[in-house]
Amino acid sequence: MSGGLNSMRGIPPGILLLRSLRGRDWSLTTYRYAVLLLTFIAYACYHASRKPTSIVKSILDPEPVRHVEPIDPWPLTEFFIKEKFVISNVSKAHNKGWAPFNTKDGTIKLGEIDVAFLACYSMGMYVAGHLGDTLDLRLFLTTGMIGSGIFVGLFGLGYFWDIHAFWFYLLMQMMAGLFQATGWPSVVAVIGNWFGKRKRGLIMGVWNAHTSIGNITGSLLAASVLQYGWGWSFILPGALIFLGGIMIFLFLAAYPEDVGIPCPYGLDSSTKQVETIRPKDEEAQIRKGGEGDEEIQRAGSMSRGSAVGLVEACSIPGVIPFALCLFFSKLVAYTFLYWLPFYLSQTAIGGEYVSVKSAGNLSTLFDVGGIVGGILAGYISDRLNARAITAASFMYAAIPSMLLYRFYGSNSKSMNIILMMIAGLFVNGPYALITTAVSADLGTHSSLKGDSRALATVTAIIDGTGSAGAALGPLLTGFISKKGWNAVFVMLILGAFIAGLLLSRLVIAEIREKAGNNLGQQLVEGPTTQPLLRDRR
């Protein structure tokens, strides 16, 4: 980072206040925990603000006509709420939907506002990644969160202002998508500034639960206020991310140097000595200022080099295959994210339909499975030291899980819950792994020769490409669902299969590497066993 930008940065005001109240500074470990918590909350807020559109779809475009009983959302009352079909003129007037989404092409329009958000999010990601490597990440995140909150809230205000112009809702979604693009490259870069590679898959798998926690929170918030008008389903999550942005501005130390700690993880490949220091010894050396401190200072200064360009970042081995895999992985995951509540409200479960609120509540269990999947994928990839094998295996396993959910999920409520969670586990597992541990690994790849400033750029390339798939999935669903939900699930299965297939070369390389390591180990152990055999003879 340039000297000018360094002079603009400073200690976050909230940390200054806490220091003055406590009379002393936090330890390195405490700062790390704080960074994990703050970035977790920040990205959970991002995802919570994306959920309202999926919750209100059945309100904006009600088909068939339903009467929704006012009732508290789960978990305050029963999880499943039966839907009552009423054909009276009063009910039809009450549930006529919201123009312009209540026409015969309303489902397509709902798909178009989804793709408008995700297309802008995808394009903005490439720019945001490069900016994240050159600007102050704390201020960048703050701006993105506050801007997202404003435009999500404005979408909801369309209800109170009685706006029925399609362009208004399209524009609000596009602007929200651009501001949302600031989130992911920034939080991954912040984590990369504070943490090394040790157990990265497991740590980031647990940390990545913010995605599912945010989805669950957004679903429950949006569903809880539906009875007061669908506009509140946007205003409440919008206010949440707005307040989250203020919290980030006050308390997030995006760089260790900002709080007087030389960057200990600026470079994984060239500072292996720093990486192997135990946490307590590391902190003591950083605070003391001995030889270890000089080594870490050098690593910190190297980490502040010039940002890596998009072309150079794309040439890092593994970036393109994982980016293309994520394209299809997110196509599947985001179709569930945006259309699962609508699908549940239109599908009989155990011979009964559920209300819009209950569909929103029920859809959160997909994300509960996703939390387990993200942690499990991270743990397995750490144990095997095989990111590609793990991701591809999960994508292939997602195929039978989605088939089972489609054909047997409607048999009963308990069967729907179990199969939905299993599908969430396998669908979200590789998505979580690639966007976290894989991106962080590639962003600090040895080919960078000491420049860890590629972290946000690499993350943006991978997730930006994935977000293009995330935009395509919901858009295609808007058209394909007219032909029936079986056609939608065929699309999802093809997407999962292609995602796994795109990692084939990396999977083969990892298998060969492991086979070579095993052969090498046998050759090393061979000479020690030969004398024993001769002695027996």
Buried (B, 14 or more C-beta within 10 A) or exposed (E): BEEEEBEEBEEBEBBEEBBEEEEEBBBBEEBBEBBBEBBBBBBBBBBBBBBBBBBBBBBBBBBEBBBBEEBEBBEEEEBBBEBEEBEEEEBEEBBEBBEBBBEEBBBBBBBBBBBBBBBBBBBBBBBBBBBBBBBBBBBBBBBBBBBBBBBBBBBBBBBEEEBEEBEBBBBBBBBBBBBBBBBBBBBBBBBBBBBBBEBBBBBBBBBBBBBBBBBBBBBBBBBBBBBEEBBBBBBBBBBBBBBBBBBBBBBBBBBBBBBEBBBBBBBBBBBEEBBEBEEEEBBBBBBEEEEBBEBBBBBBEBBBBEBBEBEBBBEBEBBBBBBBBBBBBBBBBBBBBBBBBBBBBBBEBBEEBBBBBBBBBBBBBBBBBBBBBBBBBBBBBBEBEBBBBBBBBBBBBBBBBBBBBBEEBBEEBEBBBBBBBBBBBBBBBBBBBBBBBBBBBBBBBEEBEBBBBBBBBBBBBBBBBBBBBBBBBBBBBBBBBEEEBEBBBBBBBBBBBBBBBBBEEBBEBBEEEBEEEEEEEEEEEEEEEEEEEEEEE
